[in-house]
Amino acid sequence: MKPQLPLLYIDDTEADVELMRIMLSRYGMTLKAAATGQEGLTDYHPAKYSAVIVDWNLPDRDGLDIISDLLRRYPQCPVALISGALDEEKSAAAAEMGVECFEKSLNFGYIEHIRSFANRQACVVNRKVTG
């Protein structure tokens, strides 16, 4: 059996978390959710997760602040931003940080993008470990 790919998903919307958990489990990925940015920052460690997906709108801080903290602590942290209302300003700010962005949509196309992102990050980690 193929090992599962663990992801940390920082999002306070339970329905979004459950949807992401169900959809990504089809691709052999496991999802650990954090409802606040602080909870996610406390839980994250590179040995535990292959990648981190951070929602823009969190109850304690915005997603880019969380991503900035993650990257300050772990410069090689594979992290992406997700939002239900992604605009040019958010996209540009994330791009300046070298962070990929995904927009939540009703057709769920973003799930495939997240799967691809997570798999690319897992390949990078595997090359570092075996190479």
N, CA, C and O atoms as a printed pandas DataFrame, in Angstrom:
     atom_number atom_name residue_name chain_id  residue_number  x_coord  y_coord  z_coord
0              1         N          MET        A               1    0.833   -1.177    0.000
1              2        CA          MET        A               1    0.000    0.000    0.000
2              3         C          MET        A               1    0.888    1.254    0.000
3              4         O          MET        A               1    1.887    1.318    0.716
4              5         N          LYS        A               2    0.515    2.226   -0.797
5              6        CA          LYS        A               2    1.238    3.482   -0.899
6              7         C          LYS        A               2    1.101    4.269    0.401
7              8         O          LYS        A               2   -0.003    4.390    0.931
8              9         N          PRO        A               3    2.230    4.818    0.935
9             10        CA          PRO        A               3    2.125    5.593    2.171
10            11         C          PRO        A               3    1.287    6.854    1.956
11            12         O          PRO        A               3    1.283    7.431    0.868
12            13         N          GLN        A               4    0.587    7.269    2.997
13            14        CA          GLN        A               4   -0.252    8.452    2.885
14            15         C          GLN        A               4    0.589    9.703    3.030
15            16         O          GLN        A               4    1.589    9.729    3.748
16            17         N          LEU        A               5    0.160   10.729    2.336
17            18        CA          LEU        A               5    0.848   12.014    2.330
18            19         C          LEU        A               5    0.160   12.940    3.329
19            20         O          LEU        A               5   -0.973   13.358    3.091
20            21         N          PRO        A               6    0.823   13.273    4.453
21            22        CA          PRO        A               6    0.177   14.110    5.472
22            23         C          PRO        A               6    0.262   15.603    5.141
23            24         O          PRO        A               6    1.334   16.123    4.835
24            25         N          LEU        A               7   -0.877   16.274    5.208
25            26        CA          LEU        A               7   -0.953   17.709    4.960
26            27         C          LEU        A               7   -1.552   18.402    6.177
27            28         O          LEU        A               7   -2.409   17.847    6.865
28            29         N          LEU        A               8   -1.093   19.614    6.428
29            30        CA          LEU        A               8   -1.699   20.456    7.452
30            31         C          LEU        A               8   -2.543   21.497    6.727
31            32         O          LEU        A               8   -2.053   22.212    5.853
32            33         N          TYR        A               9   -3.815   21.570    7.101
33            34        CA          TYR        A               9   -4.749   22.514    6.478
34            35         C          TYR        A               9   -5.236   23.471    7.550
35            36         O          TYR        A               9   -5.945   23.065    8.471
36            37         N          ILE        A              10   -4.860   24.744    7.435
37            38        CA          ILE        A              10   -5.247   25.748    8.419
38            39         C          ILE        A              10   -6.449   26.501    7.865
39            40         O          ILE        A              10   -6.319   27.339    6.973
40            41         N          ASP        A              11   -7.622   26.186    8.411
41            42        CA          ASP        A              11   -8.885   26.771    7.947
42            43         C          ASP        A              11   -9.912   26.611    9.057
43            44         O          ASP        A              11  -10.004   25.552    9.677
44            45         N          ASP        A              12  -10.676   27.653    9.305
45            46        CA          ASP        A              12  -11.651   27.617   10.402
46            47         C          ASP        A              12  -13.052   27.217    9.955
47            48         O          ASP        A              12  -13.959   27.148   10.785
48            49         N          THR        A              13  -13.252   26.953    8.675
49            50        CA          THR        A              13  -14.569   26.575    8.173
50            51         C          THR        A              13  -14.671   25.049    8.122
51            52         O          THR        A              13  -14.059   24.405    7.270
52            53         N          GLU        A              14  -15.448   24.481    9.040
53            54        CA          GLU        A              14  -15.521   23.023    9.168
54            55         C          GLU        A              14  -15.951   22.336    7.873
55            56         O          GLU        A              14  -15.423   21.278    7.529
56            57         N          ALA        A              15  -16.892   22.923    7.162
57            58        CA          ALA        A              15  -17.365   22.311    5.910
58            59         C          ALA        A              15  -16.243   22.250    4.882
59            60         O          ALA        A              15  -16.112   21.251    4.175
60            61         N          ASP        A              16  -15.435   23.298    4.787
61            62        CA          ASP        A              16  -14.307   23.295    3.851
62            63         C          ASP        A              16  -13.271   22.249    4.245
63            64         O          ASP        A              16  -12.707   21.568    3.389
64            65         N          VAL        A              17  -13.027   22.130    5.531
65            66        CA          VAL        A              17  -12.063   21.143    6.026
66            67         C          VAL        A              17  -12.542   19.730    5.687
67            68         O          VAL        A              17  -11.764   18.915    5.192
68            69         N          GLU        A              18  -13.806   19.439    5.949
69            70        CA          GLU        A              18  -14.319   18.090    5.672
70            71         C          GLU        A              18  -14.314   17.779    4.179
71            72         O          GLU        A              18  -13.968   16.669    3.775
72            73         N          LEU        A              19  -14.692   18.746    3.370
73            74        CA          LEU        A              19  -14.660   18.557    1.923
74            75         C          LEU        A              19  -13.237   18.256    1.462
75            76         O          LEU        A              19  -13.012   17.318    0.696
76            77         N          MET        A              20  -12.284   19.048    1.927
77            78        CA          MET        A              20  -10.883   18.845    1.547
78            79         C          MET        A              20  -10.400   17.479    2.022
79            80         O          MET        A              20   -9.690   16.785    1.293
80            81         N          ARG        A              21  -10.777   17.089    3.236
81            82        CA          ARG        A              21  -10.361   15.796    3.783
82            83         C          ARG        A              21  -10.883   14.642    2.907
83            84         O          ARG        A              21  -10.137   13.719    2.582
84            85         N          ILE        A              22  -12.143   14.702    2.538
85            86        CA          ILE        A              22  -12.752   13.652    1.713
86            87         C          ILE        A              22  -12.116   13.600    0.330
87            88         O          ILE        A              22  -11.739   12.533   -0.155
88            89         N          MET        A              23  -12.002   14.763   -0.295
89            90        CA          MET        A              23  -11.479   14.803   -1.663
90            91         C          MET        A              23  -10.013   14.363   -1.728
91            92         O          MET        A              23   -9.640   13.604   -2.623
92            93         N          LEU        A              24   -9.188   14.824   -0.803
93            94        CA          LEU        A              24   -7.767   14.480   -0.850
94            95         C          LEU        A              24   -7.495   13.048   -0.401
95            96         O          LEU        A              24   -6.490   12.458   -0.798
96            97         N          SER        A              25   -8.381   12.480    0.421
97            98        CA          SER        A              25   -8.186   11.087    0.834
98            99         C          SER        A              25   -8.255   10.146   -0.368
99           100         O          SER        A              25   -7.663    9.067   -0.353
100          101         N          ARG        A              26   -8.971   10.556   -1.398
101          102        CA          ARG        A              26   -9.039    9.754   -2.626
102          103         C          ARG        A              26   -7.686    9.640   -3.310
103          104         O          ARG        A              26   -7.460    8.726   -4.104
104          105         N          TYR        A              27   -6.792   10.560   -3.004
105          106        CA          TYR        A              27   -5.456   10.576   -3.599
106          107         C          TYR        A              27   -4.396   10.079   -2.615
107          108         O          TYR        A              27   -3.200   10.257   -2.844
108          109         N          GLY        A              28   -4.831    9.465   -1.537
109          110        CA          GLY        A              28   -3.886    8.922   -0.572
110          111         C          GLY        A              28   -3.277    9.968    0.340
111          112         O          GLY        A              28   -2.169    9.787    0.846
112          113         N          MET        A              29   -3.987   11.054    0.551
113          114        CA          MET        A              29   -3.485   12.112    1.421
114          115         C          MET        A              29   -4.308   12.166    2.695
115          116         O          MET        A              29   -5.524   11.981    2.671
116          117         N          THR        A              30   -3.633   12.419    3.807
117          118        CA          THR        A              30   -4.328   12.613    5.073
118          119         C          THR        A              30   -4.268   14.091    5.427
119          120         O          THR        A              30   -3.309   14.788    5.097
120          121         N          LEU        A              31   -5.291   14.542    6.090
121          122        CA          LEU        A              31   -5.403   15.960    6.398
122          123         C          LEU        A              31   -5.545   16.160    7.896
123          124         O          LEU        A              31   -6.414   15.565    8.533
124          125         N          LYS        A              32   -4.694   16.991    8.444
125          126        CA          LYS        A              32   -4.818   17.436    9.838
126          127         C          LYS        A              32   -5.255   18.882    9.755
127          128         O          LYS        A              32   -4.621   19.685    9.071
128          129         N          ALA        A              33   -6.317   19.218   10.436
129          130        CA          ALA        A              33   -6.845   20.583   10.375
130          131         C          ALA        A              33   -6.472   21.363   11.624
131          132         O          ALA        A              33   -6.395   20.824   12.728
132          133         N          ALA        A              34   -6.244   22.648   11.409
133          134        CA          ALA        A              34   -6.047   23.607   12.489
134          135         C          ALA        A              34   -7.030   24.741   12.235
135          136         O          ALA        A              34   -7.092   25.265   11.123
136          137         N          ALA        A              35   -7.798   25.126   13.250
137          138        CA          ALA        A              35   -8.855   26.125   13.071
138          139         C          ALA        A              35   -8.361   27.561   13.180
139          140         O          ALA        A              35   -9.066   28.490   12.787
140          141         N          THR        A              36   -7.161   27.749   13.708
141          142        CA          THR        A              36   -6.592   29.092   13.807
142          143         C          THR        A              36   -5.149   29.065   13.311
143          144         O          THR        A              36   -4.512   28.015   13.228
144          145         N          GLY        A              37   -4.670   30.244   12.991
145          146        CA          GLY        A              37   -3.275   30.339   12.576
146          147         C          GLY        A              37   -2.331   29.905   13.679
147          148         O          GLY        A              37   -1.354   29.202   13.423
148          149         N          GLN        A              38   -2.614   30.316   14.900
149          150        CA          GLN        A              38   -1.744   29.949   16.019
150          151         C          GLN        A              38   -1.711   28.441   16.229
151          152         O          GLN        A              38   -0.651   27.870   16.484
152          153         N          GLU        A              39   -2.856   27.803   16.125
153          154        CA          GLU        A              39   -2.912   26.339   16.267
154          155         C          GLU        A              39   -2.054   25.675   15.190
155          156         O          GLU        A              39   -1.326   24.722   15.469
156          157         N          GLY        A              40   -2.143   26.179   13.970
157          158        CA          GLY        A              40   -1.342   25.629   12.885
158          159         C          GLY        A              40    0.148   25.840   13.101
159          160         O          GLY        A              40    0.947   24.930   12.879
160          161         N          LEU        A              41    0.524   27.042   13.536
161          162        CA          LEU        A              41    1.936   27.330   13.803
162          163         C          LEU        A              41    2.478   26.431   14.915
163          164         O          LEU        A              41    3.615   25.964   14.845
164          165         N          THR        A              42    1.672   26.198   15.923
165          166        CA          THR        A              42    2.084   25.351   17.036
166          167         C          THR        A              42    2.242   23.900   16.599
167          168         O          THR        A              42    3.159   23.209   17.043
168          169         N          ASP        A              43    1.354   23.444   15.735
169          170        CA          ASP        A              43    1.351   22.038   15.318
170          171         C          ASP        A              43    2.386   21.721   14.239
171          172         O          ASP        A              43    2.864   20.589   14.165
172          173         N          TYR        A              44    2.735   22.683   13.413
173          174        CA          TYR        A              44    3.593   22.373   12.263
174          175         C          TYR        A              44    5.016   22.010   12.661
175          176         O          TYR        A              44    5.645   22.662   13.495
176          177         N          HIS        A              45    5.493   20.955   12.037
177          178        CA          HIS        A              45    6.910   20.586   12.050
178          179         C          HIS        A              45    7.185   19.838   10.750
179          180         O          HIS        A              45    6.374   19.008   10.340
180          181         N          PRO        A              46    8.312   20.114   10.093
181          182        CA          PRO        A              46    8.589   19.484    8.797
182          183         C          PRO        A              46    8.569   17.958    8.824
183          184         O          PRO        A              46    8.271   17.328    7.809
184          185         N          ALA        A              47    8.881   17.363    9.961
185          186        CA          ALA        A              47    8.875   15.904   10.039
186          187         C          ALA        A              47    7.457   15.330   10.047
187          188         O          ALA        A              47    7.261   14.146    9.769
188          189         N          LYS        A              48    6.467   16.173   10.365
189          190        CA          LYS        A              48    5.081   15.702   10.464
190          191         C          LYS        A              48    4.286   15.859    9.176
191          192         O          LYS        A              48    3.393   15.058    8.900
192          193         N          TYR        A              49    4.603   16.886    8.382
193          194        CA          TYR        A              49    3.756   17.226    7.230
194          195         C          TYR        A              49    4.562   17.413    5.961
195          196         O          TYR        A              49    5.679   17.930    5.980
196          197         N          SER        A              50    3.969   16.978    4.852
197          198        CA          SER        A              50    4.595   17.163    3.545
198          199         C          SER        A              50    4.371   18.568    3.012
199          200         O          SER        A              50    5.198   19.087    2.263
200          201         N          ALA        A              51    3.262   19.185    3.391
201          202        CA          ALA        A              51    2.942   20.529    2.917
202          203         C          ALA        A              51    1.888   21.144    3.832
203          204         O          ALA        A              51    1.237   20.453    4.615
204          205         N          VAL        A              52    1.737   22.475    3.710
205          206        CA          VAL        A              52    0.757   23.218    4.498
206          207         C          VAL        A              52   -0.091   24.048    3.542
207          208         O          VAL        A              52    0.432   24.719    2.652
208          209         N          ILE        A              53   -1.404   23.992    3.738
209          210        CA          ILE        A              53   -2.342   24.820    2.989
210          211         C          ILE        A              53   -2.971   25.775    4.006
211          212         O          ILE        A              53   -3.504   25.333    5.024
212          213         N          VAL        A              54   -2.911   27.083    3.732
213          214        CA          VAL        A              54   -3.392   28.084    4.680
214          215         C          VAL        A              54   -4.501   28.914    4.029
215          216         O          VAL        A              54   -4.327   29.472    2.945
216          217         N          ASP        A              55   -5.639   28.982    4.712
217          218        CA          ASP        A              55   -6.733   29.827    4.248
218          219         C          ASP        A              55   -6.378   31.291    4.501
219          220         O          ASP        A              55   -5.694   31.617    5.471
220          221         N          TRP        A              56   -6.850   32.163    3.619
221          222        CA          TRP        A              56   -6.571   33.594    3.754
222          223         C          TRP        A              56   -7.238   34.174    4.999
223          224         O          TRP        A              56   -6.614   34.910    5.763
224          225         N          ASN        A              57   -8.506   33.838    5.192
225          226        CA          ASN        A              57   -9.315   34.490    6.216
226          227         C          ASN        A              57   -9.440   33.590    7.442
227          228         O          ASN        A              57  -10.240   32.654    7.457
228          229         N          LEU        A              58   -8.651   33.880    8.458
229          230        CA          LEU        A              58   -8.671   33.102    9.692
230          231         C          LEU        A              58   -9.125   33.996   10.845
231          232         O          LEU        A              58   -8.999   35.217   10.757
232          233         N          PRO        A              59   -9.646   33.417   11.916
233          234        CA          PRO        A              59  -10.187   34.241   13.001
234          235         C          PRO        A              59   -9.126   35.051   13.759
235          236         O          PRO        A              59   -9.427   36.117   14.295
236          237         N          ASP        A              60   -7.896   34.552   13.804
237          238        CA          ASP        A              60   -6.890   35.260   14.602
238          239         C          ASP        A              60   -5.946   36.134   13.773
239          240         O          ASP        A              60   -5.472   37.162   14.259
240          241         N          ARG        A              61   -5.671   35.740   12.535
241          242        CA          ARG        A              61   -4.753   36.500   11.679
242          243         C          ARG        A              61   -5.029   36.140   10.233
243          244         O          ARG        A              61   -5.699   35.145    9.956
244          245         N          ASP        A              62   -4.513   36.950    9.301
245          246        CA          ASP        A              62   -4.719   36.555    7.907
246          247         C          ASP        A              62   -3.668   35.533    7.490
247          248         O          ASP        A              62   -2.596   35.423    8.085
248          249         N          GLY        A              63   -4.017   34.799    6.457
249          250        CA          GLY        A              63   -3.186   33.682    6.014
250          251         C          GLY        A              63   -1.769   34.050    5.658
251          252         O          GLY        A              63   -0.846   33.287    5.943
252          253         N          LEU        A              64   -1.567   35.212    5.033
253          254        CA          LEU        A              64   -0.203   35.604    4.661
254          255         C          LEU        A              64    0.667   35.865    5.883
255          256         O          LEU        A              64    1.873   35.622    5.843
256          257         N          ASP        A              65    0.072   36.359    6.972
257          258        CA          ASP        A              65    0.839   36.520    8.218
258          259         C          ASP        A              65    1.302   35.162    8.737
259          260         O          ASP        A              65    2.439   35.011    9.183
260          261         N          ILE        A              66    0.416   34.188    8.674
261          262        CA          ILE        A              66    0.756   32.835    9.130
262          263         C          ILE        A              66    1.862   32.257    8.245
263          264         O          ILE        A              66    2.831   31.679    8.738
264          265         N          ILE        A              67    1.700   32.421    6.946
265          266        CA          ILE        A              67    2.712   31.912    6.008
266          267         C          ILE        A              67    4.058   32.579    6.258
267          268         O          ILE        A              67    5.095   31.916    6.234
268          269         N          SER        A              68    4.048   33.875    6.497
269          270        CA          SER        A              68    5.289   34.596    6.790
270          271         C          SER        A              68    5.977   34.012    8.027
271          272         O          SER        A              68    7.191   33.809    8.027
272          273         N          ASP        A              69    5.203   33.746    9.071
273          274        CA          ASP        A              69    5.772   33.144   10.282
274          275         C          ASP        A              69    6.326   31.743   10.003
275          276         O          ASP        A              69    7.418   31.399   10.457
276          277         N          LEU        A              70    5.570   30.943    9.256
277          278        CA          LEU        A              70    6.041   29.595    8.911
278          279         C          LEU        A              70    7.372   29.659    8.165
279          280         O          LEU        A              70    8.308   28.926    8.483
280          281         N          LEU        A              71    7.444   30.542    7.171
281          282        CA          LEU        A              71    8.655   30.630    6.352
282          283         C          LEU        A              71    9.834   31.225    7.132
283          284         O          LEU        A              71   10.987   30.908    6.842
284          285         N          ARG        A              72    9.557   32.070    8.101
285          286        CA          ARG        A              72   10.624   32.608    8.940
286          287         C          ARG        A              72   11.215   31.482    9.803
287          288         O          ARG        A              72   12.430   31.390    9.979
288          289         N          ARG        A              73   10.337   30.638   10.332
289          290        CA          ARG        A              73   10.796   29.528   11.179
290          291         C          ARG        A              73   11.366   28.371   10.372
291          292         O          ARG        A              73   12.351   27.748   10.767
292          293         N          TYR        A              74   10.733   28.093    9.236
293          294        CA          TYR        A              74   11.113   26.962    8.383
294          295         C          TYR        A              74   11.185   27.460    6.936
295          296         O          TYR        A              74   10.208   27.334    6.199
296          297         N          PRO        A              75   12.312   28.017    6.521
297          298        CA          PRO        A              75   12.409   28.633    5.189
298          299         C          PRO        A              75   12.068   27.697    4.027
299          300         O          PRO        A              75   11.665   28.163    2.961
300          301         N          GLN        A              76   12.220   26.417    4.214
301          302        CA          GLN        A              76   11.924   25.461    3.148
302          303         C          GLN        A              76   10.518   24.869    3.254
303          304         O          GLN        A              76   10.195   23.912    2.551
304          305         N          CYS        A              77    9.690   25.428    4.121
305          306        CA          CYS        A              77    8.336   24.913    4.333
306          307         C          CYS        A              77    7.521   25.002    3.040
307          308         O          CYS        A              77    7.366   26.088    2.482
308          309         N          PRO        A              78    7.005   23.882    2.565
309          310        CA          PRO        A              78    6.139   23.899    1.378
310          311         C          PRO        A              78    4.737   24.352    1.780
311          312         O          PRO        A              78    3.997   23.605    2.421
312          313         N          VAL        A              79    4.381   25.566    1.405
313          314        CA          VAL        A              79    3.131   26.155    1.853
314          315         C          VAL        A              79    2.420   26.841    0.698
315          316         O          VAL        A              79    3.054   27.403   -0.195
316          317         N          ALA        A              80    1.088   26.785    0.730
317          318        CA          ALA        A              80    0.264   27.441   -0.287
318          319         C          ALA        A              80   -0.873   28.181    0.395
319          320         O          ALA        A              80   -1.277   27.837    1.506
320          321         N          LEU        A              81   -1.382   29.196   -0.279
321          322        CA          LEU        A              81   -2.499   29.999    0.206
322          323         C          LEU        A              81   -3.761   29.601   -0.537
323          324         O          LEU        A              81   -3.732   29.379   -1.748
324          325         N          ILE        A              82   -4.876   29.512    0.190
325          326        CA          ILE        A              82   -6.161   29.216   -0.440
326          327         C          ILE        A              82   -7.170   30.259    0.034
327          328         O          ILE        A              82   -7.120   30.714    1.177
328          329         N          SER        A              83   -8.087   30.631   -0.863
329          330        CA          SER        A              83   -9.083   31.636   -0.502
330          331         C          SER        A              83  -10.339   31.436   -1.330
331          332         O          SER        A              83  -10.282   31.000   -2.480
332          333         N          GLY        A              84  -11.463   31.758   -0.732
333          334        CA          GLY        A              84  -12.718   31.740   -1.468
334          335         C          GLY        A              84  -12.893   32.983   -2.314
335          336         O          GLY        A              84  -13.758   33.023   -3.189
336          337         N          ALA        A              85  -12.084   33.995   -2.064
337          338        CA          ALA        A              85  -12.168   35.255   -2.807
338          339         C          ALA        A              85  -10.755   35.750   -3.088
339          340         O          ALA        A              85  -10.300   36.735   -2.505
340          341         N          LEU        A              86  -10.077   35.062   -3.978
341          342        CA          LEU        A              86   -8.707   35.418   -4.315
342          343         C          LEU        A              86   -8.716   36.590   -5.285
343          344         O          LEU        A              86   -9.359   36.530   -6.333
344          345         N          ASP        A              87   -8.006   37.648   -4.938
345          346        CA          ASP        A              87   -7.937   38.803   -5.831
346          347         C          ASP        A              87   -6.477   39.060   -6.212
347          348         O          ASP        A              87   -5.571   38.377   -5.733
348          349         N          GLU        A              88   -6.265   40.047   -7.073
349          350        CA          GLU        A              88   -4.914   40.332   -7.562
350          351         C          GLU        A              88   -3.974   40.738   -6.429
351          352         O          GLU        A              88   -2.802   40.362   -6.431
352          353         N          GLU        A              89   -4.472   41.491   -5.478
353          354        CA          GLU        A              89   -3.633   41.940   -4.370
354          355         C          GLU        A              89   -3.125   40.758   -3.544
355          356         O          GLU        A              89   -1.939   40.688   -3.218
356          357         N          LYS        A              90   -4.020   39.833   -3.207
357          358        CA          LYS        A              90   -3.620   38.641   -2.448
358          359         C          LYS        A              90   -2.651   37.793   -3.250
359          360         O          LYS        A              90   -1.640   37.324   -2.728
360          361         N          SER        A              91   -2.968   37.598   -4.527
361          362        CA          SER        A              91   -2.114   36.788   -5.393
362          363         C          SER        A              91   -0.724   37.392   -5.511
363          364         O          SER        A              91    0.276   36.677   -5.447
364          365         N          ALA        A              92   -0.659   38.704   -5.684
365          366        CA          ALA        A              92    0.631   39.381   -5.824
366          367         C          ALA        A              92    1.445   39.277   -4.531
367          368         O          ALA        A              92    2.648   39.022   -4.568
368          369         N          ALA        A              93    0.783   39.473   -3.395
369          370        CA          ALA        A              93    1.477   39.378   -2.105
370          371         C          ALA        A              93    2.028   37.968   -1.893
371          372         O          ALA        A              93    3.155   37.798   -1.428
372          373         N          ALA        A              94    1.230   36.969   -2.234
373          374        CA          ALA        A              94    1.691   35.583   -2.098
374          375         C          ALA        A              94    2.832   35.295   -3.061
375          376         O          ALA        A              94    3.806   34.639   -2.689
376          377         N          ALA        A              95    2.724   35.775   -4.288
377          378        CA          ALA        A              95    3.766   35.550   -5.290
378          379         C          ALA        A              95    5.097   36.162   -4.840
379          380         O          ALA        A              95    6.156   35.581   -5.077
380          381         N          GLU        A              96    5.047   37.324   -4.195
381          382        CA          GLU        A              96    6.271   37.957   -3.684
382          383         C          GLU        A              96    6.963   37.066   -2.652
383          384         O          GLU        A              96    8.182   37.115   -2.491
384          385         N          MET        A              97    6.175   36.264   -1.967
385          386        CA          MET        A              97    6.722   35.357   -0.957
386          387         C          MET        A              97    7.116   34.010   -1.569
387          388         O          MET        A              97    7.675   33.154   -0.883
388          389         N          GLY        A              98    6.825   33.828   -2.854
389          390        CA          GLY        A              98    7.113   32.551   -3.508
390          391         C          GLY        A              98    6.105   31.474   -3.172
391          392         O          GLY        A              98    6.428   30.286   -3.184
392          393         N          VAL        A              99    4.876   31.889   -2.870
393          394        CA          VAL        A              99    3.830   30.975   -2.416
394          395         C          VAL        A              99    2.769   30.808   -3.503
395          396         O          VAL        A              99    2.314   31.789   -4.091
396          397         N          GLU        A             100    2.383   29.572   -3.762
397          398        CA          GLU        A             100    1.307   29.307   -4.715
398          399         C          GLU        A             100   -0.035   29.656   -4.090
399          400         O          GLU        A             100   -0.202   29.597   -2.872
400          401         N          CYS        A             101   -1.007   30.028   -4.958
401          402        CA          CYS        A             101   -2.355   30.382   -4.508
402          403         C          CYS        A             101   -3.380   29.503   -5.204
403          404         O          CYS        A             101   -3.222   29.129   -6.366
404          405         N          PHE        A             102   -4.431   29.184   -4.468
405          406        CA          PHE        A             102   -5.548   28.429   -5.015
406          407         C          PHE        A             102   -6.836   29.115   -4.608
407          408         O          PHE        A             102   -6.970   29.580   -3.476
408          409         N          GLU        A             103   -7.782   29.177   -5.527
409          410        CA          GLU        A             103   -9.081   29.765   -5.210
410          411         C          GLU        A             103  -10.110   28.658   -5.068
411          412         O          GLU        A             103  -10.261   27.816   -5.953
412          413         N          LYS        A             104  -10.822   28.669   -3.936
413          414        CA          LYS        A             104  -11.904   27.706   -3.727
414          415         C          LYS        A             104  -12.990   28.016   -4.744
415          416         O          LYS        A             104  -13.364   29.171   -4.946
416          417         N          SER        A             105  -13.490   26.960   -5.381
417          418        CA          SER        A             105  -14.535   27.160   -6.383
418          419         C          SER        A             105  -15.566   26.050   -6.273
419          420         O          SER        A             105  -15.299   24.988   -5.710
420          421         N          LEU        A             106  -16.728   26.307   -6.812
421          422        CA          LEU        A             106  -17.811   25.324   -6.735
422          423         C          LEU        A             106  -17.560   24.092   -7.590
423          424         O          LEU        A             106  -18.159   23.046   -7.341
424          425         N          ASN        A             107  -16.691   24.186   -8.589
425          426        CA          ASN        A             107  -16.419   23.008   -9.414
426          427         C          ASN        A             107  -15.302   22.137   -8.835
427          428         O          ASN        A             107  -14.966   21.097   -9.401
428          429         N          PHE        A             108  -14.731   22.564   -7.710
429          430        CA          PHE        A             108  -13.710   21.814   -6.978
430          431         C          PHE        A             108  -12.433   21.563   -7.775
431          432         O          PHE        A             108  -11.657   20.674   -7.423
432          433         N          GLY        A             109  -12.199   22.325   -8.835
433          434        CA          GLY        A             109  -10.965   22.185   -9.612
434          435         C          GLY        A             109   -9.724   22.458   -8.797
435          436         O          GLY        A             109   -8.647   21.947   -9.105
436          437         N          TYR        A             110   -9.865   23.260   -7.760
437          438        CA          TYR        A             110   -8.716   23.583   -6.914
438          439         C          TYR        A             110   -8.181   22.358   -6.181
439          440         O          TYR        A             110   -7.007   22.324   -5.810
440          441         N          ILE        A             111   -9.019   21.362   -5.970
441          442        CA          ILE        A             111   -8.570   20.133   -5.294
442          443         C          ILE        A             111   -7.463   19.467   -6.102
443          444         O          ILE        A             111   -6.470   19.012   -5.534
444          445         N          GLU        A             112   -7.622   19.405   -7.406
445          446        CA          GLU        A             112   -6.593   18.815   -8.270
446          447         C          GLU        A             112   -5.302   19.624   -8.186
447          448         O          GLU        A             112   -4.214   19.049   -8.178
448          449         N          HIS        A             113   -5.408   20.940   -8.124
449          450        CA          HIS        A             113   -4.215   21.780   -8.004
450          451         C          HIS        A             113   -3.504   21.542   -6.676
451          452         O          HIS        A             113   -2.275   21.503   -6.618
452          453         N          ILE        A             114   -4.278   21.386   -5.623
453          454        CA          ILE        A             114   -3.682   21.113   -4.309
454          455         C          ILE        A             114   -3.025   19.737   -4.309
455          456         O          ILE        A             114   -1.931   19.572   -3.769
456          457         N          ARG        A             115   -3.681   18.755   -4.905
457          458        CA          ARG        A             115   -3.087   17.413   -4.993
458          459         C          ARG        A             115   -1.753   17.476   -5.724
459          460         O          ARG        A             115   -0.767   16.888   -5.280
460          461         N          SER        A             116   -1.722   18.180   -6.828
461          462        CA          SER        A             116   -0.502   18.313   -7.609
462          463         C          SER        A             116    0.586   19.036   -6.807
463          464         O          SER        A             116    1.743   18.614   -6.801
464          465         N          PHE        A             117    0.212   20.114   -6.138
465          466        CA          PHE        A             117    1.150   20.862   -5.292
466          467         C          PHE        A             117    1.750   19.952   -4.226
467          468         O          PHE        A             117    2.967   19.918   -4.048
468          469         N          ALA        A             118    0.896   19.216   -3.516
469          470        CA          ALA        A             118    1.363   18.341   -2.436
470          471         C          ALA        A             118    2.273   17.239   -2.973
471          472         O          ALA        A             118    3.286   16.917   -2.352
472          473         N          ASN        A             119    1.925   16.667   -4.105
473          474        CA          ASN        A             119    2.770   15.623   -4.692
474          475         C          ASN        A             119    4.124   16.168   -5.113
475          476         O          ASN        A             119    5.137   15.491   -4.939
476          477         N          ARG        A             120    4.168   17.382   -5.665
477          478        CA          ARG        A             120    5.449   17.996   -6.040
478          479         C          ARG        A             120    6.306   18.196   -4.800
479          480         O          ARG        A             120    7.512   17.954   -4.834
480          481         N          GLN        A             121    5.695   18.634   -3.708
481          482        CA          GLN        A             121    6.448   18.869   -2.482
482          483         C          GLN        A             121    6.989   17.555   -1.929
483          484         O          GLN        A             121    8.114   17.506   -1.432
484          485         N          ALA        A             122    6.198   16.498   -2.012
485          486        CA          ALA        A             122    6.646   15.184   -1.532
486          487         C          ALA        A             122    7.835   14.706   -2.354
487          488         O          ALA        A             122    8.758   14.104   -1.805
488          489         N          CYS        A             123    7.830   14.960   -3.645
489          490        CA          CYS        A             123    8.957   14.569   -4.500
490          491         C          CYS        A             123   10.221   15.322   -4.110
491          492         O          CYS        A             123   11.307   14.742   -4.095
492          493         N          VAL        A             124   10.091   16.607   -3.796
493          494        CA          VAL        A             124   11.240   17.405   -3.377
494          495         C          VAL        A             124   11.814   16.851   -2.086
495          496         O          VAL        A             124   13.029   16.704   -1.959
496          497         N          VAL        A             125   10.948   16.542   -1.126
497          498        CA          VAL        A             125   11.397   15.989    0.154
498          499         C          VAL        A             125   12.079   14.649   -0.073
499          500         O          VAL        A             125   13.128   14.389    0.516
500          501         N          ASN        A             126   11.510   13.794   -0.910
501          502        CA          ASN        A             126   12.109   12.481   -1.169
502          503         C          ASN        A             126   13.478   12.616   -1.829
503          504         O          ASN        A             126   14.384   11.841   -1.519
504          505         N          ARG        A             127   13.648   13.576   -2.726
505          506        CA          ARG        A             127   14.961   13.784   -3.359
506          507         C          ARG        A             127   15.988   14.227   -2.342
507          508         O          ARG        A             127   17.144   13.811   -2.413
508          509         N          LYS        A             128   15.594   15.058   -1.401
509          510        CA          LYS        A             128   16.519   15.516   -0.357
510          511         C          LYS        A             128   16.937   14.367    0.539
511          512         O          LYS        A             128   18.097   14.283    0.942
512          513         N          VAL        A             129   15.998   13.477    0.856
513          514        CA          VAL        A             129   16.273   12.363    1.752
514          515         C          VAL        A             129   17.110   11.287    1.065
515          516         O          VAL        A             129   18.045   10.755    1.663
516          517         N          THR        A             130   16.782   10.962   -0.192
517          518        CA          THR        A             130   17.467    9.871   -0.870
518          519         C          THR        A             130   18.632   10.334   -1.730
519          520         O          THR        A             130   19.493    9.528   -2.082
520          521         N          GLY        A             131   18.675   11.606   -2.071
521          522        CA          GLY        A             131   19.686   12.092   -3.005
522          523         C          GLY        A             131   20.861   12.600   -2.372
523          524         O          GLY        A             131   21.788   13.040   -3.053
